Amino acid sequence: MLKFFVDKVNFDMYNGKSVVMIIKLNDVLSVPDKAVEEDIELDFDSINIRGFDCAIKDATSLHYKLVNLGDNRCHIMIRCDLTIAVPCDRCLEDVDIPISIDYNEALNVSDDEDNQDLDDISYIREYQLDINMLIYEEVSLKLPMKILCKDDCLGICPVCGVNRNIKECTCDRKVPDPRMADALDMINDFFKEV
């Protein structure tokens, strides 16, 4: 294994305890036709999704392969499977979402201003590949738009805050039609006088 290709730098962007894993691409690009392949363990236990620190419950080791294609082009292959506990959009109970990351791109990684390969990529800067940022972007793209613990989730009561999947509450959740507010005020005033 070639452990010297991955640098680990303390950083507080992901969850306060996280370590940013950086792969130095110039070590691969400096030797023609060089290929590096390695398995590494993920060093973070949660990821911030939609403002929540979501626990990574299960993760396979991250497998990556880098191949120098010449002319500052690098073939980057990354494979990892994660299970992330993401809150349900209605009741906020954790839902285990399996995510499979299978990144496979050939990119020009030069720092030239006219390099269009890196225009929309935030995880490669100055010949360094930020594994954490790549995982964050891949997870964000693969998450469903609406995350529910079950299709018929009842959610949280807007009055008392109880999870209605666990306990039924007796709160009056009927919201009066605001267009009828004046008519209801007149009826209420009439009954006050009587």
C-alpha positions in Angstrom: 0.0 0.0 0.0 1.2 3.5 -0.8 0.0 5.4 2.3 2.2 8.4 1.6 -0.3 9.7 -1.1 -3.0 10.6 1.4 -2.4 13.5 3.7 -4.7 13.9 6.7 -5.2 17.5 7.9 -7.4 18.5 10.9 -10.3 20.6 9.8 -13.5 21.8 11.3 -15.8 22.0 8.2 -17.6 18.7 8.4 -18.4 17.9 12.1 -15.8 19.4 14.3 -14.0 16.1 14.8 -13.4 15.4 11.2 -10.1 14.9 9.3 -9.8 16.1 5.7 -8.2 13.6 3.5 -6.2 15.1 0.7 -4.7 13.1 -2.2 -1.7 14.8 -3.8 -2.3 14.5 -7.6 1.1 15.9 -8.5 2.7 12.8 -7.1 0.9 10.8 -9.7 1.2 13.4 -12.5 5.0 13.7 -12.1 5.7 10.2 -13.5 4.4 9.2 -17.0 1.8 6.4 -17.0 1.9 6.1 -13.2 -1.0 4.4 -11.5 -1.8 4.4 -7.8 -4.4 2.2 -6.2 -5.3 2.0 -2.5 -7.9 1.3 0.1 -8.3 3.8 2.9 -10.6 4.1 5.9 -12.9 7.1 6.2 -11.9 9.2 9.1 -15.2 11.0 9.8 -18.3 9.7 11.5 -20.9 12.2 10.4 -21.6 14.5 7.5 -23.7 17.7 7.4 -26.7 17.3 5.2 -29.4 20.0 5.0 -28.2 21.5 8.2 -28.2 18.3 10.2 -25.1 16.3 11.4 -26.0 12.9 10.0 -24.2 9.9 11.4 -22.4 7.6 9.0 -23.6 4.3 10.4 -21.7 1.9 8.0 -19.0 2.5 5.5 -16.8 0.3 3.4 -13.2 1.3 3.0 -12.8 3.8 0.3 -11.0 2.4 -2.8 -9.3 4.8 -5.1 -7.2 4.5 -8.2 -5.4 7.4 -10.0 -3.9 7.0 -13.4 -1.7 9.6 -15.1 -3.0 10.0 -18.7 -0.4 12.6 -19.7 -0.7 16.3 -20.4 -2.0 17.0 -16.8 -4.9 14.6 -17.3 -5.7 12.1 -14.6 -8.2 9.3 -14.5 -9.8 9.3 -11.0 -11.8 6.3 -9.8 -13.3 6.2 -6.3 -15.6 3.5 -4.9 -17.3 3.5 -1.5 -20.6 2.4 0.1 -22.1 4.3 3.0 -25.2 4.1 5.1 -26.2 7.5 6.5 -28.8 8.2 9.1 -30.8 11.2 7.7 -33.8 12.7 9.5 -37.2 12.1 8.1 -38.6 15.3 6.5 -41.9 15.0 8.5 -41.1 13.4 11.9 -37.3 13.9 12.2 -36.7 10.3 13.1 -33.5 8.9 11.6 -33.9 7.0 8.3 -31.0 4.8 7.1 -30.1 5.7 3.5 -27.7 3.5 1.7 -25.4 5.5 -0.7 -23.1 3.9 -3.3 -20.3 6.2 -4.5 -18.9 5.2 -7.8 -16.9 8.1 -9.2 -15.1 7.6 -12.5 -13.8 10.6 -14.4 -10.8 11.5 -16.6 -10.0 15.2 -15.9 -7.5 17.8 -16.9 -6.3 18.9 -13.4 -4.0 21.8 -14.4 -4.5 25.1 -12.7 -4.9 27.0 -16.1 -7.6 29.6 -16.1 -9.0 28.2 -19.3 -9.4 24.7 -17.9 -13.1 23.9 -18.3 -12.8 20.5 -16.7 -12.4 22.0 -13.2 -15.0 24.9 -13.6 -17.8 23.1 -11.7 -15.6 20.9 -9.5 -14.9 22.1 -5.9 -12.9 19.1 -4.7 -9.8 19.6 -6.8 -7.6 22.6 -6.2 -3.9 23.1 -6.8 -3.3 19.5 -7.8 -5.0 18.2 -4.6 -8.1 16.0 -4.4 -10.2 16.6 -1.3 -11.8 13.2 -0.6 -14.2 14.6 2.0 -15.6 17.3 -0.4 -16.0 14.7 -3.2 -17.9 12.4 -0.8 -20.1 15.3 0.4 -20.9 16.3 -3.2 -21.6 12.7 -4.3 -23.8 12.0 -1.3 -25.7 15.3 -1.9 -26.4 14.3 -5.5 -27.6 10.8 -4.6 -30.0 11.6 -1.7 -33.7 11.5 -2.5 -35.4 14.9 -2.6 -37.9 13.9 0.0 -36.8 11.6 2.8 -39.5 9.8 4.7 -39.3 7.0 7.3 -42.4 5.5 5.7 -44.8 6.6 2.9 -47.6 7.3 5.3 -45.6 9.2 8.0 -47.9 11.4 10.0 -45.1 13.8 11.1 -44.9 16.1 14.1 -48.0 17.8 15.5 -47.6 21.5 14.8 -49.3 22.4 18.1 -47.7 20.2 20.8 -44.7 18.7 18.9 -45.4 15.0 19.5 -44.4 12.5 16.9 -47.8 11.4 15.6 -46.4 8.0 14.4 -45.8 7.1 18.0 -48.6 8.8 19.9 -51.8 10.4 18.7 -52.5 13.8 20.3 -55.9 15.5 20.7 -54.7 19.0 19.6 -57.0 21.1 17.4 -54.9 21.3 14.2 -57.7 22.8 12.1 -56.4 26.1 10.7 -59.3 28.5 10.1 -59.6 30.0 6.6 -58.2 33.6 6.9 -60.8 34.8 4.4 -63.5 34.0 6.8 -61.9 35.8 9.8 -64.2 38.8 9.6 -67.3 36.6 9.4 -66.1 34.6 12.4 -65.5 37.7 14.4 -69.0 39.0 13.7 -70.5 35.6 14.8 -68.3 35.6 18.0 -69.3 39.2 18.8 -73.0 38.3 18.3 -72.9 35.4 20.7 -71.0 37.5 23.3 -73.9 40.0 23.4 -76.5 37.3 23.8 
